Amino acid sequence: MSAGPSGPEQNKGQPGLVSAALSGLCPRCGAHTLFGGAAQLAEECSACGLNILSLERGGRFVGVVTMLLALVLILAALGVDEWLRPPLWATFLFWGPVTVASVVFALRFWKTMWVYHQYEESQP
């Protein structure tokens, strides 16, 4: 019984956005070269030579994404504080790393989504 095409052939070899954002995968070759820093795009892919910064075009709406995430995190922190009433040191110990990790993931996800979208549009 044949189940039909599945896996990379069905998706043209491209991973999902979440795995591409977490791993920093190039939209052309799939190498782990999309990011040069935690949330900073590399200038170009060292494997295939794709100019990544030309696809990014100035990081549109990064500030909006960060502000929306800040609003969600503030509301979550206020809700947790109202519900649990943790001591101040526990609040800082928990929300500090959560905030940094959330912002880095959101920026990586947004930039990956934008670069992949621009790459797909630039292909004939």
N, C-alpha and C positions, 0 to 999 in steps of 0.2 A: 504494500500500500504506500503510495507516494504522497507526501504531504505538501509538495510544491516547494518553491524556493523560499528559503529563510536564511537568516543570518546576514552576513555582510553583503552578499550579492543582492539581496532585496533592498537594502538601504544604501546601495552604491558605496559600501565600504566606510561610510561616515558614522561615527558614534553619536549617541544622544548628546544633547547640550549639557546636561549635568555632568556626565562622565568627561566630556571634552573640556568643560570649565574646571573641574577638579584636577584633571591630568594635564591641562594646557596643551591640547592637541591641535596641530596645524590643520586648517581646513582642506588643504590640498593633499598633503602626504600622510597626515596622521601622526607625525613625530611629536615628541613632548617638547616643543619649542615655541609655543604661543606666548608664554609669559617670560619676561626677563627678571621680574621680581614677584612679590606676593600678589599684587594686583596691577602690575605695570606690564604692558605689552612689550614684547621684544620688537626690535626694528625690523628684522626679517628672520625667516625660518632658516636655520643653519643646515637643514637637511635638503630642502628643495629650492631655497632662495626666494620664496614668496615674500614680497614686501608687505608686511603686516600693518605697519603704520599708515600706509596709503589706504588700507581698507577701514581703518578705525575712524578717520576724519574728525579728530578733535574730541572724542569722548562725549558725544551728545547725550544730554540728559543724565549724566552721572550724578550731578548735584541733586537732581530730583529724586533719583533712586535712593541716594543716601539720606535725604530728608524724609522720605516716606518710611524707610527702614528705621530711622531714628524715632519717628512718631510711633511706630509699632512697638519698638523696644521700650520707649518711655511708658506707653500704656500698659505693656506687660509688666514692667517693673512696679508701676503703681498698683496694679492688680495683685501681684504677688505680695507686695508690702502690706496691702490692706488685708489680704487673706491670711498670711502667715506671721506677719510682724517679726521678721528676722532681725537680729542685731545688725548694726551698721557695718561692722567688719565682714559679716557673712554676705551682706548685700554687695559690697565692693568685691569680695572674693569671687562671687558668682557672676555678677553682671559685667565686670571688667572683661574677662576672657570671652564671655558670650557676645558682648558688643563687638570686640575686635574680630572674632571669628565670623560673625554675621556680616559685618561690613566687608571684610575681605572676600567672603564667598559671594555676596551680592554683587560686588564690583567685578569679580572674575566671571560670574554668570552673565551679567549684563554685557560686558565687553566681548565675551565669547559669542553671545547671541548676536551682537551687532556685527562682529567680524565675519561670522558664518553667513549672516544675511547678506552682507555686502559682497562676500566672495561668490555666493550663489547668483546674485544679480549680475556680477561682472562676467560670468561664464556664458558663452553663447548657447 
